[in-house]
């Protein structure tokens, strides 16, 4: 199986490295210091599930040097989606599948417009992983991806990806309701990202403060209301499961948006709390917590010259 990882940060770097470690033909598309480090020193993963060091990896900024692949893991930050879509052409063959593992709920439509519906699969990644330094991925918790064809049908191409993931030691779950899975993660992540970023605090601090935890719960409920207005049907236990999951997450858990904020990087805010607010307005759903989060963080959303 030939795999290209478009966006080799925490998510793409982690899953791509695990797949490469068990023999998959993986090429990483990256840029800047991270690309230079991978070319010169390989790729290292620090993980409670076991560290790994890939001394040599295929890493480039030019997709044309890779050619057609079987699977593209599309893991760029949301603000890079349009630019990254323009890179996909050389990677796409007649049966290539591009699996978006991005945050937010708009990537499937953007990819479909760029490369055609037959080449797109939906996906979500449940993982805590960041670039610790160029060429090094730090993984702290979770390593699950959920993928599915847009029409819900099982296909050999995703079953093959699932099999390769199993060999690599992480779970790849196939879903016949991938749109629901994407929205389910969006509801949880937009609340988690927004609240950890706006408080500059890990999840444990929010859980231990009754008022902050009430705001987190309210943010989740706002996202659920927007999803329902979009005719997204969740399982009856979805809300309880979401809060149960948050209750057992490590207290030091930080969202990638908080990690980006702390490093002075650009934020995915417009596609998370900003999207809850925007879509809510379009549908007549009030989202005051997400409006607060978006308003307070917007001055920092473009990144800063120095860490916050």
N, C-alpha and C positions, 0 to 999 in steps of 0.2 A: 504494500500500500504506500503510495506516494502522498505525502501530506505537506502542505504549506501553511505556516503560521503567519498570518498577517497581523502584526501587532504582538511583539515578543516581550511584553511587560510581565506583570505578575501572573495573570491568567494564562496567556499564551505561552509564556516562558515555562511556567510550571507544567502544564499538561503536555506541551511539546517535548520538554525534556524527558518526562516519564515515558512517552511513546518512543522517543529516539533511543532511550536506554535499553529497550527490549527489541531493538532491531528495525523499527519502522524507519522508512526513508523520509526524514523530516527536514525541511528547509525553513529557516527562520528569516522573515523579512523585518528588519529593524533599521535604526538610524542612530547617528550620533555616537556618543561615548559607549553606549550599550552595544552597538554593532561592532565598534572597534575592539572592545573587550572580548566579545564572542569570537571574533576572527583570530585574535592573538592568544587567548587563554582558554577558549571553550566556554562552557556554560556550567555553572554550579548551582545546585539547589540545596538549601538548608531547610530541613523539614523534620518535625517530630515523628514522621513515618519513615524516616531514613534519609540521610543526605545522599546526594549523588554528584559525581563530577564527570562531565562529558568533555574530554580533553580536546576533541575536535568536533565541530558542528558546521553544518552548511548554513552560512549566514550572509545575507546580502541586502542591499537596498533596491536591487533591480529584479523585479519578477521575471523579466524576459530571460534572465540567466538560469532560471529554474525550469521554465516550460510548463507543460500541462501536468496537472496532478489529479489524484482521485478525490481528495478532500482538502478543502481550505477551512482552517479554523480562523474565523474572523473575529479578532479580539482587540481591535483598536479602541481607544477612548472615543466616546460618542462625538466629541467635537472634531474628530479626524475622519468621520465616516465618509463624507463626500470625497475627500482627497483619496482615501484608501480604496473606495469603489473604482476610481480611475486606474488603479494599479492591477485590477483583477484580470483584465483581458488575456494576457499571456498565460495565465494559470488555468484557463477554462477550456476543457475539452468537451466532447459530446455528452459525457456522463459525469462530469465533475459536479460535486455538491459543495456549496459554500454554507457552512454552519455558523450562524452568528451566535457568539457567546457574549454579546455585549449587554450592558445594562439598558434600562429604558424599554419602551414598547413600540418604537418607531423604526427600528433597524430592518425588520423584515420587509416593510414596504419600500424603504430606500434601496435595499439590495435588489428587490424584485424589479424596480424601475430601471436599475443599472444593468443587470445581467439576465433578467428573465426569470419567471417564476419556477421553471423546471430545474434551475440550478440552485435554488435556495431552500434551506431547511432552517427551522427555528431551533433555538437552543437557549439554555440558561446554564450558568456556571455557579455552583455553590462552593466557594473557596475563598480563603483569606491568604493572599499571596501578593507580594510587592517586590519591586526591584530594590534590594538592599544597597547595592552599589553596582556599577556597570559590570555585567557578566555574572551577577549573583542574584538569584531569586530566593527570597525568604518566605517560606510557607509556614503558617501557624495553625490553621484549622480547616477542616472540611476538604473534600476532594471529589465532588460529585458533579457530573454534567448530565443534563436532561436534554435530549434532542428528539426531533420529530419532523416528519414530512408535513408540509402545510395542509395537505388533504387528510392527514391522519393515517394514511395507509402504511403498512410495514413494507420496507424495501431492503433488498440485499445490501445496498451501499451503506445504510446506517447500521445494519446488523454486523457488517464487517468492521465498521468503526467500533461498535460495542465490543466485539471479540478482541480487537487490538487493545482497547482500554482495559479489558479484563486481564490480559497478559501484562499490561503495564502497572497493574495494581491499584487502579482507581475505578470507581463505578461510573458507567455510562448507561443511563436508564432511557429506554425508548418510550415515547409518549404518543398516544393518538389524539391528545388534546394540547398540542404545544402552545397554542395561543393562550389558553388558560394558564399554563405553567409560566409563560412569560409575564402575564399580568400579575400572577400570584407573587412572583419574585419582585416585580416592580412595586407593588403595594408595600411589601415588607422593606425593601431596600431604600425606597425613597424616604420612608419614615426613619429608618436606622441611619442612613447617610446624613439626612438633614439634621437630626437631633444630635448625633455625635459631632458633626461639624460645627453647628451653631453654638454648642456648649464647649467645644474643644476638649471633649472628654470621652473616654472609652465607655462601653456599654455598662460596666459595673457601676460607675458613678451615677448614671441615669436610673438604673434599676433601684439603687439605694435611696434615691430622693423621691418621695411620693409625688411631688408636684411635677418634676421632670418626667417621671414614669407616666403620669397621667397625660402629659403632653405627647409622649411617644405613642401611647394608646390612641389618643385622639387623632394623631397623624395617620395611623394605620386605618382607623375607621373612615377618615376622609378619603383615603385611597380606595378603600372598598366601595364607598358610595359612588366614586367616579367610575370604577370598574362596572358596577351594576348598571349605571346609566349608559355604559357602552355595550350593555347586553352580554357581559362576560359572566358566565355561570361557574361559581366556585363550588367545591364540595361542601356539604353542611358543616364539616369539622374544620374548615379552612382557618377561620379566625382563631379558634381555640388552639389549633395546631401551631399557628404562627406565634402566639404568645408563649406557648409551651416551649417552642424552639428557642425563643429569645431568653427564656428563663434559664436554660442550661448552657447557653453560649458562655465561653470564658469571659470573666469580668474585664480582662484587658483587651477585648475585641474592639477594633477600630474599623470604621468603614474606609474604603479606598479614598473617598472624598476627604475625610479628615486627614489621611496620610498626605494627600495632595496639598491640602491647605497648610499643613505643618511645613511642607517643603517649598511653599510659595509657588506651586504649580497651578495651571489652569484647572478649573473645576467642571464637573459634569452637571452642575446645578440646573442649567436650563432644561435638561432632559430628565431630571429626577423631580425634586420638589417643584421646579419651574414648570414641568410638564403636567404634574397633578393640578397645579393652579390654572394653567392654560386650558387643558382639556376640561377641567371642572367648569370654567367660565363658559366654554362653548356649549356645555350641556346643562348649564343652570344649577351646578352643584357648588355650594359654598365650601371653601377649604381654608379656613382662617389660620390653622397651624402652618400649613405649607406656604401660605401667603407670607406669614411672619418669617419663616425660614428663608424663603426666596428673597424677601426684601432686605433682610439683615446681611445675607451672604453675597448678594449681587455685587457690591463694591469690590469684593475679593475674587469674583468668578473668573476674571481674566488672568489671574496669577499676579504675583508680586516679585519684585527683584530679590527679595530676601525672605527666608523662612519666617512664618508667622509665630 
